[in-house]
Amino acid sequence: MSGRRERLEASATIAIRYGDGETARAVSAAVSPDNVHVPPGITVGAEAEGAVLRLSIRCSRGMGSLIATLDDLLSCVQAAERAIIGVRPMGRPG
């Protein structure tokens, strides 16, 4: 071993299924990379495909940074879901 540490490239993809495409698109817009600050070495993607929200993260800053980014992103998803539920008219599915 030369004592040099090689950079670890890690990635994760999460798919979340909602009851409708409108919700998936709204959450995607709320957590899209334009709305979420990420440091250098981390790439975040959010895309709605029908009623499924796909989140993707690539990280070259180590496993700890990947896990922290996942945690932050899922917290943003949860906040967006709560906001959407809060503004939906009564009786409307969600």
DSSP file (Angstrom, degrees, kcal/mol; ACC not computed):
  #  RESIDUE AA STRUCTURE BP1 BP2  ACC     N-H-->O    O-->H-N    N-H-->O    O-->H-N    TCO  KAPPA ALPHA  PHI   PSI    X-CA   Y-CA   Z-CA
    1    1 A M              0   0    0      0, 0.0     0, 0.0     0, 0.0     0, 0.0   0.000 360.0 360.0 360.0 138.3    0.0    0.0    0.0
    2    2 A S        -     0   0    0      2,-0.2     3,-0.1     1,-0.0     0, 0.0   0.496 360.0-112.7 -90.6  -4.3    1.3    3.4   -0.9
    3    3 A G  S    S+     0   0    0      1,-0.3     2,-0.4     0, 0.0    -1,-0.0   0.352  77.6 128.4  86.9  -7.5   -0.7    5.2    1.8
    4    4 A R        -     0   0    0      1,-0.0     2,-0.5     0, 0.0    -1,-0.3  -0.674  54.1-139.0 -83.3 133.8   -2.8    6.9   -0.8
    5    5 A R        -     0   0    0     -2,-0.4     2,-0.3    -3,-0.1    -1,-0.0  -0.798  13.8-136.6 -93.4 131.0   -6.5    6.7   -0.3
    6    6 A E        -     0   0    0     -2,-0.5     2,-0.3     1,-0.1    -1,-0.0  -0.611  26.5-105.8 -83.4 146.2   -8.6    6.1   -3.4
    7    7 A R        -     0   0    0     -2,-0.3     2,-0.6     1,-0.1    54,-0.1  -0.538  29.4-138.5 -72.2 131.7  -11.7    8.1   -3.9
    8    8 A L        -     0   0    0     -2,-0.3    54,-0.8    52,-0.2     2,-0.7  -0.817  10.4-158.2 -91.9 124.5  -14.9    6.1   -3.3
    9    9 A E        +     0   0    0     -2,-0.6     2,-0.3    52,-0.1    51,-0.2  -0.924  20.8 175.1-101.6 116.6  -17.6    6.7   -5.8
   10   10 A A  E     -A   59   0A   0     49,-2.9    49,-3.1    -2,-0.7     2,-0.3  -0.892   7.4-177.1-122.9 152.1  -21.0    5.7   -4.3
   11   11 A S  E     -A   58   0A   0     -2,-0.3     2,-0.3    47,-0.2    47,-0.2  -0.980   7.3-169.4-146.2 158.7  -24.5    6.1   -5.6
   12   12 A A  E     -A   57   0A   0     45,-2.3    45,-2.6    -2,-0.3     2,-0.4  -0.994   5.0-162.6-147.4 145.6  -28.1    5.4   -4.5
   13   13 A T  E     -A   56   0A   0     -2,-0.3     2,-0.4    43,-0.2    43,-0.2  -0.999   8.6-171.1-129.6 132.8  -31.4    5.4   -6.2
   14   14 A I  E     -A   55   0A   0     41,-2.7    41,-3.0    -2,-0.4     2,-0.5  -0.981   6.2-160.5-124.8 134.4  -34.7    5.5   -4.3
   15   15 A A  E     -A   54   0A   0     -2,-0.4     2,-0.5    39,-0.2    39,-0.2  -0.971   6.5-171.7-115.8 127.3  -38.2    5.1   -5.9
   16   16 A I  E     -A   53   0A   0     37,-2.7    37,-3.0    -2,-0.5     2,-0.5  -0.979  11.7-149.3-120.3 122.6  -41.2    6.3   -4.0
   17   17 A R  E     -A   52   0A   0     -2,-0.5    35,-0.2    35,-0.2     2,-0.2  -0.803  15.6-171.5 -96.4 127.5  -44.7    5.4   -5.3
   18   18 A Y        -     0   0    0     33,-3.3    33,-0.1    -2,-0.5     3,-0.1  -0.578  37.8-106.3-107.1 173.4  -47.5    7.9   -4.7
   19   19 A G  S    S+     0   0    0     75,-0.2     2,-0.3    -2,-0.2    32,-0.1   0.655  99.7  12.6 -74.6 -15.9  -51.2    7.6   -5.3
   20   20 A D  S  > S-     0   0    0     31,-0.2     4,-1.5    74,-0.1     3,-0.2  -0.988  72.3-114.6-157.4 160.3  -51.1    9.9   -8.3
   21   21 A G  H  > S+     0   0    0     -2,-0.3     4,-2.7     1,-0.2     5,-0.2   0.795 109.1  65.3 -68.4 -29.9  -48.7   11.6  -10.7
   22   22 A E  H  > S+     0   0    0      1,-0.2     4,-2.2     2,-0.2    -1,-0.2   0.913 104.1  45.6 -60.5 -43.2  -49.6   15.1   -9.5
   23   23 A T  H  > S+     0   0    0     -3,-0.2     4,-2.6     2,-0.2     5,-0.3   0.923 111.9  51.2 -66.3 -44.2  -48.1   14.3   -6.0
   24   24 A A  H  X S+     0   0    0     -4,-1.5     4,-2.2     1,-0.2    -2,-0.2   0.908 112.6  46.6 -59.9 -41.9  -45.0   12.8   -7.5
   25   25 A R  H  X S+     0   0    0     -4,-2.7     4,-2.4     2,-0.2    -1,-0.2   0.890 111.7  50.9 -67.5 -39.8  -44.4   15.8   -9.7
   26   26 A A  H  X S+     0   0    0     -4,-2.2     4,-1.8    -5,-0.2    -2,-0.2   0.921 113.1  44.4 -65.3 -44.3  -45.0   18.3   -6.9
   27   27 A V  H  X S+     0   0    0     -4,-2.6     4,-1.9     2,-0.2    -2,-0.2   0.911 112.3  53.4 -67.0 -41.0  -42.6   16.5   -4.6
   28   28 A S  H  X S+     0   0    0     -4,-2.2     4,-0.7    -5,-0.3    -2,-0.2   0.921 109.4  48.3 -58.2 -45.2  -40.1   16.2   -7.4
   29   29 A A  H  < S+     0   0    0     -4,-2.4     3,-0.5     1,-0.2    -1,-0.2   0.875 110.4  52.4 -63.3 -37.1  -40.3   20.0   -8.1
   30   30 A A  H  < S+     0   0    0     -4,-1.8    -1,-0.2     1,-0.2    -2,-0.2   0.834 119.5  32.6 -69.3 -32.5  -39.9   20.7   -4.4
   31   31 A V  H  < S+     0   0    0     -4,-1.9    -1,-0.2    -3,-0.1    -2,-0.2   0.270  85.7 131.5-110.3  11.5  -36.7   18.6   -4.0
   32   32 A S  S >X S-     0   0    0     -4,-0.7     3,-2.5    -3,-0.5     4,-0.8  -0.223  75.4-103.0 -61.3 156.1  -35.2   19.1   -7.5
   33   33 A P  T 34 S+     0   0    0      0, 0.0     3,-0.3     0, 0.0     5,-0.1   0.763 121.3  64.5 -54.7 -26.2  -31.5   20.1   -7.5
   34   34 A D  T 34 S+     0   0    0      1,-0.2    -2,-0.1     3,-0.1    -5,-0.0   0.782 110.4  38.3 -65.5 -24.3  -32.5   23.7   -8.3
   35   35 A N  T <4 S+     0   0    0     -3,-2.5     2,-0.5    -6,-0.1    -1,-0.2   0.490 110.0  66.1-104.5  -5.9  -34.1   23.8   -4.9
   36   36 A V  S  < S-     0   0    0     -4,-0.8     2,-0.4    -3,-0.3     8,-0.1  -0.975  75.5-136.1-123.4 123.7  -31.6   21.8   -2.8
   37   37 A H        -     0   0    0     -2,-0.5    -3,-0.1    -3,-0.0    -2,-0.0  -0.629  26.1-178.1 -78.0 128.7  -28.1   23.0   -2.2
   38   38 A V        -     0   0    0     -2,-0.4     3,-0.1    -5,-0.1     4,-0.0  -0.983  22.2-123.8-127.4 142.0  -25.5   20.3   -2.6
   39   39 A P    >   -     0   0    0      0, 0.0     3,-1.3     0, 0.0     0, 0.0  -0.279  46.1 -73.9 -75.9 166.6  -21.7   20.6   -2.0
   40   40 A P  T 3  S+     0   0    0      0, 0.0     3,-0.1     0, 0.0    20,-0.0  -0.288 119.2  36.3 -57.5 144.5  -19.1   19.8   -4.7
   41   41 A G  T 3  S+     0   0    0      1,-0.2    19,-2.6    -3,-0.1     2,-0.4   0.414 100.0  93.8  91.0  -1.1  -18.6   16.0   -5.3
   42   42 A I  E <   -B   59   0A   0     -3,-1.3     2,-0.4    17,-0.2    17,-0.2  -0.989  51.7-170.1-127.1 132.9  -22.3   15.3   -4.8
   43   43 A T  E     -B   58   0A   0     15,-2.8    15,-2.4    -2,-0.4     2,-0.4  -0.985   5.1-170.0-122.3 130.9  -25.0   15.1   -7.6
   44   44 A V  E     -B   57   0A   0     -2,-0.4     2,-0.4    13,-0.2    13,-0.2  -0.966   3.5-176.6-122.4 135.8  -28.7   14.8   -6.8
   45   45 A G  E     -B   56   0A   0     11,-2.8    11,-2.6    -2,-0.4     2,-0.4  -0.980   6.0-173.9-130.7 146.0  -31.4   14.1   -9.3
   46   46 A A  E     +B   55   0A   0     -2,-0.4     2,-0.4     9,-0.2     9,-0.2  -0.993  11.2 167.4-139.1 130.2  -35.2   14.0   -8.9
   47   47 A E  E     -B   54   0A   0      7,-2.2     7,-3.2    -2,-0.4     2,-0.5  -0.991  25.7-142.2-147.1 134.2  -37.6   12.9  -11.6
   48   48 A A  E     -B   53   0A   0     -2,-0.4     2,-0.5     5,-0.2     5,-0.2  -0.846  15.4-177.9 -96.6 129.2  -41.3   12.0  -11.6
   49   49 A E  E >   -B   52   0A   0      3,-3.2     3,-1.7    -2,-0.5     2,-0.3  -0.893  66.7 -56.1-125.1  97.9  -42.4    9.1  -13.8
   50   50 A G  T 3  S-     0   0    0     -2,-0.5   -25,-0.2     1,-0.3   -26,-0.1  -0.541 121.9 -17.7  64.7-127.5  -46.1    8.7  -13.6
   51   51 A A  T 3  S+     0   0    0     -2,-0.3   -33,-3.3   -27,-0.1     2,-0.5   0.295 120.9  95.1 -91.9   9.7  -46.9    8.2   -9.9
   52   52 A V  E <   -AB  17  49A   0     -3,-1.7    -3,-3.2   -35,-0.2     2,-0.6  -0.887  59.1-155.8-108.7 129.7  -43.3    7.3   -9.0
   53   53 A L  E     -AB  16  48A   0    -37,-3.0   -37,-2.7    -2,-0.5     2,-0.5  -0.904  11.9-160.8 -98.8 123.3  -40.7    9.7   -7.8
   54   54 A R  E     -AB  15  47A   0     -7,-3.2    -7,-2.2    -2,-0.6     2,-0.4  -0.930   5.7-170.3-109.1 123.5  -37.1    8.6   -8.5
   55   55 A L  E     -AB  14  46A   0    -41,-3.0   -41,-2.7    -2,-0.5     2,-0.4  -0.924   3.9-173.2-110.3 134.4  -34.3   10.1   -6.5
   56   56 A S  E     -AB  13  45A   0    -11,-2.6   -11,-2.8    -2,-0.4     2,-0.4  -0.990   4.1-175.3-131.3 140.1  -30.7    9.5   -7.4
   57   57 A I  E     -AB  12  44A   0    -45,-2.6   -45,-2.3    -2,-0.4     2,-0.4  -0.999   4.7-173.0-134.6 132.8  -27.6   10.5   -5.6
   58   58 A R  E     -AB  11  43A   0    -15,-2.4   -15,-2.8    -2,-0.4     2,-0.4  -0.986  12.3-177.5-122.3 138.2  -23.9   10.2   -6.7
   59   59 A C  E     +AB  10  42A   0    -49,-3.1   -49,-2.9    -2,-0.4   -17,-0.2  -0.990  27.5 176.9-143.5 129.1  -21.2   11.0   -4.2
   60   60 A S  S    S+     0   0    0    -19,-2.6   -52,-0.2    -2,-0.4   -18,-0.1   0.132  73.5  83.4-110.6  17.2  -17.4   11.0   -4.5
   61   61 A R  S    S-     0   0    0    -20,-0.4     4,-0.3     1,-0.4    -1,-0.1   0.251 104.0 -87.4-105.3  11.4  -16.9   12.3   -0.9
   62   62 A G     >  -     0   0    0    -54,-0.8     4,-1.7    -3,-0.2    -1,-0.4  -0.196  45.2 -71.9 103.9 164.0  -17.2    9.0    0.9
   63   63 A M  H  > S+     0   0    0      1,-0.2     4,-2.6     2,-0.2     5,-0.2   0.860 125.5  58.5 -64.3 -38.4  -19.9    6.8    2.3
   64   64 A G  H  > S+     0   0    0      1,-0.2     4,-2.4     2,-0.2    -1,-0.2   0.900 107.0  48.0 -59.8 -40.9  -20.7    9.1    5.3
   65   65 A S  H  > S+     0   0    0     -4,-0.3     4,-2.3    -3,-0.2    -1,-0.2   0.875 110.1  52.5 -67.4 -37.2  -21.4   12.0    2.9
   66   66 A L  H  X S+     0   0    0     -4,-1.7     4,-2.5     2,-0.2    -2,-0.2   0.944 111.8  45.4 -62.3 -47.1  -23.7    9.8    0.8
   67   67 A I  H  X S+     0   0    0     -4,-2.6     4,-2.4     1,-0.2    -2,-0.2   0.908 113.0  50.0 -64.4 -42.1  -25.7    8.7    3.9
   68   68 A A  H  X S+     0   0    0     -4,-2.4     4,-2.4    -5,-0.2    -1,-0.2   0.889 111.4  49.4 -63.5 -38.7  -25.9   12.3    5.2
   69   69 A T  H  X S+     0   0    0     -4,-2.3     4,-2.9     2,-0.2    -2,-0.2   0.908 109.8  50.9 -67.2 -42.4  -27.2   13.4    1.8
   70   70 A L  H  X S+     0   0    0     -4,-2.5     4,-2.7     2,-0.2     5,-0.2   0.931 111.0  49.0 -57.9 -45.9  -29.8   10.7    1.6
   71   71 A D  H  X S+     0   0    0     -4,-2.4     4,-1.8     1,-0.2    -2,-0.2   0.923 113.3  46.2 -61.0 -45.7  -31.0   11.7    5.1
   72   72 A D  H  X S+     0   0    0     -4,-2.4     4,-1.9     2,-0.2    -2,-0.2   0.918 113.5  49.0 -63.3 -43.9  -31.2   15.3    4.1
   73   73 A L  H  X S+     0   0    0     -4,-2.9     4,-2.2     1,-0.2    -2,-0.2   0.910 110.8  49.0 -64.8 -42.9  -33.0   14.6    0.8
   74   74 A L  H  X S+     0   0    0     -4,-2.7     4,-2.3     1,-0.2    -1,-0.2   0.832 108.5  54.6 -67.6 -30.6  -35.5   12.3    2.5
   75   75 A S  H  X S+     0   0    0     -4,-1.8     4,-2.2    -5,-0.2    -1,-0.2   0.895 108.5  49.0 -65.4 -39.4  -36.2   15.0    5.1
   76   76 A C  H  X S+     0   0    0     -4,-1.9     4,-2.4     2,-0.2    -2,-0.2   0.895 110.0  51.3 -65.5 -39.9  -36.9   17.4    2.2
   77   77 A V  H  X S+     0   0    0     -4,-2.2     4,-2.6     2,-0.2    -2,-0.2   0.932 110.2  49.3 -60.9 -46.1  -39.2   14.8    0.7
   78   78 A Q  H  X S+     0   0    0     -4,-2.3     4,-2.3     1,-0.2    -2,-0.2   0.902 110.8  49.5 -62.4 -41.5  -41.1   14.5    4.0
   79   79 A A  H  X S+     0   0    0     -4,-2.2     4,-2.1     2,-0.2    -1,-0.2   0.907 111.4  49.5 -64.0 -41.1  -41.4   18.2    4.4
   80   80 A A  H  X S+     0   0    0     -4,-2.4     4,-2.4     2,-0.2    -2,-0.2   0.912 110.0  51.1 -64.3 -42.2  -42.8   18.5    0.8
   81   81 A E  H  X S+     0   0    0     -4,-2.6     4,-2.4     1,-0.2    -2,-0.2   0.920 110.3  49.0 -60.8 -43.9  -45.3   15.7    1.4
   82   82 A R  H  X S+     0   0    0     -4,-2.3     4,-2.0     1,-0.2    -1,-0.2   0.892 111.3  49.7 -63.5 -39.3  -46.5   17.5    4.6
   83   83 A A  H  X S+     0   0    0     -4,-2.1     4,-1.2     2,-0.2    -1,-0.2   0.909 110.7  49.7 -65.8 -41.5  -46.9   20.8    2.8
   84   84 A I  H >X S+     0   0    0     -4,-2.4     4,-1.0     1,-0.2     3,-0.5   0.922 111.2  48.7 -63.9 -44.3  -48.8   19.1   -0.1
   85   85 A I  H 3< S+     0   0    0     -4,-2.4     3,-0.4     1,-0.2    -1,-0.2   0.884 109.0  55.4 -61.2 -37.9  -51.2   17.4    2.4
   86   86 A G  H 3< S+     0   0    0     -4,-2.0    -1,-0.2     1,-0.2    -2,-0.2   0.746 112.3  40.7 -68.9 -24.9  -51.7   20.8    4.2
   87   87 A V  H << S+     0   0    0     -4,-1.2    -1,-0.2    -3,-0.5    -2,-0.2   0.507  87.3 108.3-104.6  -4.5  -52.8   22.6    1.0
   88   88 A R  S  < S-     0   0    0     -4,-1.0     3,-0.1    -3,-0.4     6,-0.0  -0.511  76.4-109.9 -72.4 137.8  -55.0   19.9   -0.5
   89   89 A P    >   -     0   0    0      0, 0.0     3,-1.8     0, 0.0    -1,-0.1  -0.322  43.9 -89.2 -62.8 149.2  -58.8   20.7   -0.4
   90   90 A M  T 3  S+     0   0    0      1,-0.2     0, 0.0    -2,-0.0     0, 0.0  -0.303 113.3  24.5 -57.8 140.9  -60.8   18.5    2.0
   91   91 A G  T 3  S+     0   0    0      1,-0.3    -1,-0.2    -3,-0.1    -3,-0.0   0.309  90.7 122.7  86.3  -9.1  -62.1   15.4    0.3
   92   92 A R    <   -     0   0    0     -3,-1.8    -1,-0.3     1,-0.1    -4,-0.1  -0.731  66.3-116.7 -88.0 131.8  -59.4   15.3   -2.3
   93   93 A P              0   0    0      0, 0.0    -1,-0.1     0, 0.0   -73,-0.0  -0.227 360.0 360.0 -64.3 155.7  -57.4   12.1   -2.4
   94   94 A G              0   0    0     -6,-0.0   -75,-0.2   -75,-0.0   -74,-0.1   0.285 360.0 360.0-170.0 360.0  -53.7   12.3   -1.6
